[in-house]
């Protein structure tokens, strides 16, 4: 049994690297670097974390994950409103990371909102494939979250897939026929597809 501690050590290093990328994204003002770091972060976040890292993150006497998620989301929203999209993206990424731990007690709707917000940041930075991943994960987390269809449609438009974008907007309208943002996005997408 020497493999077990080694695996814990390597996954702790992966977690440290992911944390460094999240921090770099949150502090960055450079769009191209931010986009590259986001790609690296998404690769790192696909790797498993060790139990010891989870334990360190979930000491209830020291740590309030739900409060942390709320604060990170609020800061992300403020950064997004101020058009500091790299910073917003990093804050949302950190919030999603914390929210993904079971002890955070985050509802599927709350996680979907975070993914939707990070998707909007990705779109603003031109990180289309990452935006698409977040939009899809948002809807798989909470299929009734209407804004997820808006994000998916916009991500697909940015990727140049008008047909799939129209389908996403229409699917959202099936859930919320009176949603003005979805109606406007569908109208815009129809005009864009006609112009192309």
URUR-V214163 format. One record per residue. N is the residue number from 1. RES is the residue in three letters. SS is DSSP state (hx for helix, st for strand, lp for the rest). PSI is psi in degrees with one decimal (none if undefined). D_CENTER is the distance of its C-alpha to the mean C-alpha in Angstrom with 1 decimal. Layout:
# URUR-V214163
n->N res->RES ss->SS psi->PSI d_center->D_CENTER
n->N res->RES ss->SS psi->PSI d_center->D_CENTER
This chain:
# URUR-V214163
n->1 res->UNK ss->lp psi->48.2 d_center->37.3
n->2 res->UNK ss->lp psi->-16.4 d_center->36.2
n->3 res->UNK ss->hx psi->-34.3 d_center->33.0
n->4 res->UNK ss->hx psi->-55.4 d_center->31.3
n->5 res->UNK ss->hx psi->-34.6 d_center->31.2
n->6 res->UNK ss->hx psi->-40.9 d_center->30.3
n->7 res->UNK ss->hx psi->-40.3 d_center->27.3
n->8 res->UNK ss->hx psi->-42.3 d_center->26.2
n->9 res->UNK ss->hx psi->-44.3 d_center->26.9
n->10 res->UNK ss->hx psi->-37.6 d_center->24.9
n->11 res->UNK ss->hx psi->-28.2 d_center->21.8
n->12 res->UNK ss->hx psi->-38.0 d_center->22.2
n->13 res->UNK ss->hx psi->-42.2 d_center->22.4
n->14 res->UNK ss->hx psi->-43.9 d_center->19.2
n->15 res->UNK ss->hx psi->-39.5 d_center->17.5
n->16 res->UNK ss->hx psi->-41.6 d_center->19.2
n->17 res->UNK ss->hx psi->-43.5 d_center->18.1
n->18 res->UNK ss->hx psi->-41.7 d_center->14.4
n->19 res->UNK ss->hx psi->-40.0 d_center->15.1
n->20 res->UNK ss->hx psi->-41.7 d_center->17.0
n->21 res->UNK ss->hx psi->-43.0 d_center->14.3
n->22 res->UNK ss->hx psi->-41.8 d_center->11.8
n->23 res->UNK ss->hx psi->-42.9 d_center->14.9
n->24 res->UNK ss->hx psi->-42.1 d_center->16.0
n->25 res->UNK ss->hx psi->-42.9 d_center->12.9
n->26 res->UNK ss->hx psi->-31.6 d_center->13.2
n->27 res->UNK ss->hx psi->-12.2 d_center->16.9
n->28 res->UNK ss->lp psi->147.7 d_center->17.0
n->29 res->UNK ss->lp psi->7.9 d_center->18.6
n->30 res->UNK ss->lp psi->105.8 d_center->18.9
n->31 res->UNK ss->hx psi->-53.3 d_center->16.7
n->32 res->UNK ss->hx psi->-41.5 d_center->17.9
n->33 res->UNK ss->hx psi->-43.4 d_center->17.6
n->34 res->UNK ss->hx psi->-43.6 d_center->14.1
n->35 res->UNK ss->hx psi->-42.1 d_center->13.3
n->36 res->UNK ss->hx psi->-42.9 d_center->15.4
n->37 res->UNK ss->hx psi->-36.2 d_center->14.0
n->38 res->UNK ss->hx psi->-41.4 d_center->10.4
n->39 res->UNK ss->hx psi->-46.8 d_center->12.3
n->40 res->UNK ss->hx psi->-42.1 d_center->14.2
n->41 res->UNK ss->hx psi->-42.6 d_center->11.5
n->42 res->UNK ss->hx psi->-33.7 d_center->10.0
n->43 res->UNK ss->hx psi->-45.7 d_center->13.7
n->44 res->UNK ss->hx psi->-40.3 d_center->14.4
n->45 res->UNK ss->hx psi->-15.7 d_center->11.8
n->46 res->UNK ss->lp psi->-11.3 d_center->13.5
n->47 res->UNK ss->lp psi->149.2 d_center->16.7
n->48 res->UNK ss->lp psi->148.5 d_center->18.1
n->49 res->UNK ss->lp psi->148.7 d_center->18.7
n->50 res->UNK ss->lp psi->158.4 d_center->22.2
n->51 res->UNK ss->hx psi->-35.4 d_center->23.5
n->52 res->UNK ss->hx psi->-34.2 d_center->24.8
n->53 res->UNK ss->hx psi->-43.5 d_center->21.5
n->54 res->UNK ss->hx psi->-43.8 d_center->20.3
n->55 res->UNK ss->hx psi->-42.9 d_center->23.7
n->56 res->UNK ss->hx psi->-31.8 d_center->23.4
n->57 res->UNK ss->hx psi->-12.3 d_center->20.1
n->58 res->UNK ss->lp psi->32.8 d_center->21.6
n->59 res->UNK ss->lp psi->104.7 d_center->25.0
n->60 res->UNK ss->lp psi->-22.8 d_center->25.3
n->61 res->UNK ss->lp psi->-24.0 d_center->28.0
n->62 res->UNK ss->lp psi->-17.9 d_center->26.0
n->63 res->UNK ss->lp psi->129.3 d_center->22.5
n->64 res->UNK ss->lp psi->89.4 d_center->20.9
n->65 res->UNK ss->hx psi->-41.0 d_center->17.4
n->66 res->UNK ss->hx psi->-42.1 d_center->17.0
n->67 res->UNK ss->hx psi->-38.6 d_center->18.4
n->68 res->UNK ss->hx psi->-45.2 d_center->16.2
n->69 res->UNK ss->hx psi->-45.5 d_center->13.0
n->70 res->UNK ss->hx psi->-43.4 d_center->14.7
n->71 res->UNK ss->hx psi->-44.0 d_center->15.9
n->72 res->UNK ss->hx psi->-40.3 d_center->12.7
n->73 res->UNK ss->hx psi->-45.6 d_center->11.2
n->74 res->UNK ss->hx psi->-42.6 d_center->14.5
n->75 res->UNK ss->hx psi->-39.9 d_center->14.6
n->76 res->UNK ss->hx psi->-43.8 d_center->11.3
n->77 res->UNK ss->hx psi->-42.8 d_center->12.8
n->78 res->UNK ss->hx psi->-42.9 d_center->16.1
n->79 res->UNK ss->hx psi->-41.5 d_center->14.8
n->80 res->UNK ss->hx psi->-44.9 d_center->13.2
n->81 res->UNK ss->hx psi->-33.7 d_center->16.6
n->82 res->UNK ss->lp psi->6.8 d_center->18.5
n->83 res->UNK ss->lp psi->26.7 d_center->16.8
n->84 res->UNK ss->lp psi->76.0 d_center->15.7
n->85 res->UNK ss->hx psi->-36.2 d_center->12.5
n->86 res->UNK ss->hx psi->-46.7 d_center->12.4
n->87 res->UNK ss->hx psi->-44.2 d_center->12.9
n->88 res->UNK ss->hx psi->-44.6 d_center->10.4
n->89 res->UNK ss->hx psi->-45.3 d_center->7.6
n->90 res->UNK ss->hx psi->-40.1 d_center->9.4
n->91 res->UNK ss->hx psi->-42.2 d_center->9.8
n->92 res->UNK ss->hx psi->-39.7 d_center->6.4
n->93 res->UNK ss->hx psi->-42.3 d_center->5.9
n->94 res->UNK ss->hx psi->-43.0 d_center->9.3
n->95 res->UNK ss->hx psi->-42.9 d_center->9.0
n->96 res->UNK ss->hx psi->-41.1 d_center->6.7
n->97 res->UNK ss->hx psi->-48.4 d_center->9.3
n->98 res->UNK ss->hx psi->-41.8 d_center->12.1
n->99 res->UNK ss->hx psi->-23.5 d_center->11.2
n->100 res->UNK ss->lp psi->-14.3 d_center->11.4
n->101 res->UNK ss->lp psi->136.3 d_center->15.0
n->102 res->UNK ss->hx psi->-35.4 d_center->17.5
n->103 res->UNK ss->hx psi->-7.1 d_center->19.3
n->104 res->UNK ss->hx psi->-18.3 d_center->16.6
n->105 res->UNK ss->lp psi->41.7 d_center->17.8
n->106 res->UNK ss->lp psi->134.9 d_center->14.6
n->107 res->UNK ss->lp psi->159.3 d_center->15.2
n->108 res->UNK ss->hx psi->-37.1 d_center->13.3
n->109 res->UNK ss->hx psi->-42.4 d_center->13.2
n->110 res->UNK ss->hx psi->-41.9 d_center->11.8
n->111 res->UNK ss->hx psi->-41.2 d_center->8.9
n->112 res->UNK ss->hx psi->-39.7 d_center->8.5
n->113 res->UNK ss->hx psi->-41.8 d_center->8.7
n->114 res->UNK ss->hx psi->-44.4 d_center->6.0
n->115 res->UNK ss->hx psi->-39.5 d_center->3.5
n->116 res->UNK ss->hx psi->-42.2 d_center->6.2
n->117 res->UNK ss->hx psi->-42.5 d_center->6.5
n->118 res->UNK ss->hx psi->-36.0 d_center->3.8
n->119 res->UNK ss->hx psi->-44.4 d_center->5.3
n->120 res->UNK ss->hx psi->-39.3 d_center->8.4
n->121 res->UNK ss->hx psi->-42.9 d_center->8.4
n->122 res->UNK ss->hx psi->-44.1 d_center->8.1
n->123 res->UNK ss->hx psi->-42.8 d_center->10.8
n->124 res->UNK ss->hx psi->-28.9 d_center->12.8
n->125 res->UNK ss->hx psi->-3.0 d_center->13.0
n->126 res->UNK ss->lp psi->16.8 d_center->14.0
n->127 res->UNK ss->lp psi->74.9 d_center->11.5
n->128 res->UNK ss->hx psi->-45.4 d_center->12.1
n->129 res->UNK ss->hx psi->-37.0 d_center->11.6
n->130 res->UNK ss->hx psi->-38.4 d_center->8.1
n->131 res->UNK ss->hx psi->-43.2 d_center->7.5
n->132 res->UNK ss->hx psi->-43.1 d_center->9.6
n->133 res->UNK ss->hx psi->-45.3 d_center->8.1
n->134 res->UNK ss->hx psi->-40.8 d_center->4.8
n->135 res->UNK ss->hx psi->-43.3 d_center->7.8
n->136 res->UNK ss->hx psi->-42.0 d_center->10.0
n->137 res->UNK ss->hx psi->-36.3 d_center->8.2
n->138 res->UNK ss->hx psi->-48.3 d_center->7.9
n->139 res->UNK ss->hx psi->-30.7 d_center->11.6
n->140 res->UNK ss->hx psi->-27.5 d_center->12.7
n->141 res->UNK ss->hx psi->-42.4 d_center->11.7
n->142 res->UNK ss->lp psi->90.4 d_center->13.5
n->143 res->UNK ss->lp psi->-14.7 d_center->15.6
n->144 res->UNK ss->lp psi->-0.1 d_center->17.3
n->145 res->UNK ss->lp psi->101.0 d_center->14.4
n->146 res->UNK ss->hx psi->-37.2 d_center->15.9
n->147 res->UNK ss->hx psi->-24.9 d_center->13.3
n->148 res->UNK ss->hx psi->-37.7 d_center->11.2
n->149 res->UNK ss->hx psi->-35.3 d_center->14.3
n->150 res->UNK ss->hx psi->-46.2 d_center->14.4
n->151 res->UNK ss->hx psi->-42.9 d_center->11.0
n->152 res->UNK ss->hx psi->-46.8 d_center->12.1
n->153 res->UNK ss->hx psi->-43.9 d_center->15.5
n->154 res->UNK ss->hx psi->-36.9 d_center->14.6
n->155 res->UNK ss->hx psi->-42.9 d_center->12.6
n->156 res->UNK ss->hx psi->-38.4 d_center->15.7
n->157 res->UNK ss->hx psi->-45.0 d_center->18.0
n->158 res->UNK ss->hx psi->-29.9 d_center->16.6
n->159 res->UNK ss->lp psi->-6.4 d_center->17.2
n->160 res->UNK ss->lp psi->12.7 d_center->20.7
n->161 res->UNK ss->lp psi->80.0 d_center->20.7
n->162 res->UNK ss->hx psi->-40.7 d_center->22.3
n->163 res->UNK ss->hx psi->-47.7 d_center->23.7
n->164 res->UNK ss->hx psi->-34.6 d_center->20.4
n->165 res->UNK ss->hx psi->-45.1 d_center->19.0
n->166 res->UNK ss->hx psi->-42.1 d_center->22.1
n->167 res->UNK ss->hx psi->-41.1 d_center->21.7
n->168 res->UNK ss->hx psi->-45.4 d_center->18.2
n->169 res->UNK ss->hx psi->-42.4 d_center->19.5
n->170 res->UNK ss->hx psi->-38.2 d_center->22.6
n->171 res->UNK ss->hx psi->-40.7 d_center->20.9
n->172 res->UNK ss->hx psi->-41.5 d_center->19.1
n->173 res->UNK ss->hx psi->-25.3 d_center->22.5
n->174 res->UNK ss->hx psi->-32.4 d_center->24.1
n->175 res->UNK ss->hx psi->-35.3 d_center->22.1
n->176 res->UNK ss->lp psi->80.6 d_center->22.8
n->177 res->UNK ss->lp psi->-25.1 d_center->25.7
n->178 res->UNK ss->lp psi->6.2 d_center->26.1
n->179 res->UNK ss->lp psi->112.4 d_center->22.6
n->180 res->UNK ss->hx psi->-39.2 d_center->23.6
n->181 res->UNK ss->hx psi->-41.6 d_center->20.3
n->182 res->UNK ss->hx psi->-41.5 d_center->20.1
n->183 res->UNK ss->hx psi->-44.4 d_center->23.8
n->184 res->UNK ss->hx psi->-41.6 d_center->23.6
n->185 res->UNK ss->hx psi->-40.2 d_center->20.8
n->186 res->UNK ss->hx psi->-44.9 d_center->23.0
n->187 res->UNK ss->hx psi->-46.0 d_center->26.0
n->188 res->UNK ss->hx psi->-43.9 d_center->24.5
n->189 res->UNK ss->hx psi->-39.1 d_center->23.3
n->190 res->UNK ss->hx psi->-43.6 d_center->26.9
n->191 res->UNK ss->hx psi->-42.3 d_center->28.4
n->192 res->UNK ss->hx psi->-43.4 d_center->26.3
n->193 res->UNK ss->hx psi->-32.4 d_center->27.2
n->194 res->UNK ss->hx psi->-33.5 d_center->30.8
n->195 res->UNK ss->hx psi->-25.7 d_center->30.9
n->196 res->UNK ss->lp psi->none d_center->29.6
